[in-house]
Amino acid sequence: MNITAGTLARTIILALALINQLLSVTGHPVLPIEDAQIETLVTTAWTVIASLVAWWKNNSFTSAAKKGDEVMRQERGA
């Protein structure tokens, strides 16, 4: 059985989230977070995610880069 590191990490994060949710429902606050902290966490997460997506994607601005993208598409299609 081959389990990738990504699958394992996602499973652990999901388990922690579910445990946290169950403890929160039963009145045991595990993460005492205030409203200002939530706003900071959300905006930071949004910025990090947007930055990673923009970095990961191929953003071609120059005409040479656009031509290179076209050649790459043609090579992949062949």
C-alpha positions in Angstrom: 0.0 0.0 0.0 1.6 3.3 -1.2 0.3 6.3 0.7 1.7 9.6 -0.5 2.9 12.3 1.9 0.1 14.6 0.7 -2.6 12.1 1.5 -1.1 11.5 4.9 -0.9 15.2 5.6 -4.4 15.9 4.5 -5.8 13.0 6.6 -4.0 14.3 9.7 -5.2 17.8 9.2 -8.8 16.6 8.7 -8.6 14.5 11.9 -7.3 17.4 13.9 -10.1 19.6 12.5 -12.7 17.1 13.4 -11.3 16.6 16.9 -11.3 20.4 17.4 -14.9 20.6 16.1 -16.1 17.9 18.4 -14.3 19.4 21.5 -15.8 22.8 20.5 -19.3 21.4 20.3 -19.0 19.8 23.7 -17.9 23.1 25.3 -14.2 22.5 25.5 -12.6 25.4 23.5 -9.3 24.1 22.3 -8.4 27.2 20.3 -9.5 30.3 22.2 -9.5 32.8 19.4 -10.9 36.3 19.4 -12.6 38.1 16.5 -9.5 40.2 15.6 -7.4 37.1 15.5 -9.9 35.4 13.1 -9.8 38.4 10.8 -6.0 38.3 10.8 -5.9 34.6 10.2 -8.4 34.8 7.3 -6.6 37.7 5.6 -3.2 36.1 6.0 -4.5 32.7 4.7 -6.1 34.5 1.7 -2.8 36.4 0.9 -0.7 33.2 1.2 -3.0 31.2 -1.0 -3.2 33.9 -3.6 0.5 34.3 -3.5 1.1 30.6 -4.0 -1.3 30.3 -6.8 0.2 33.3 -8.6 3.7 31.9 -8.1 2.8 28.4 -9.2 1.0 29.4 -12.4 2.9 30.3 -15.5 2.3 34.1 -15.9 3.6 35.0 -19.3 3.7 38.8 -19.9 6.2 39.3 -22.7 5.6 38.3 -26.3 8.6 35.9 -26.2 7.1 34.1 -23.2 3.7 33.9 -24.9 5.4 32.4 -28.0 7.2 29.9 -25.7 3.9 28.9 -24.2 2.4 28.3 -27.7 5.4 26.2 -28.6 5.0 24.2 -25.4 1.3 23.6 -26.1 2.0 22.4 -29.6 4.7 20.0 -28.3 2.4 18.6 -25.7 -0.3 18.1 -28.3 2.0 16.3 -30.7 
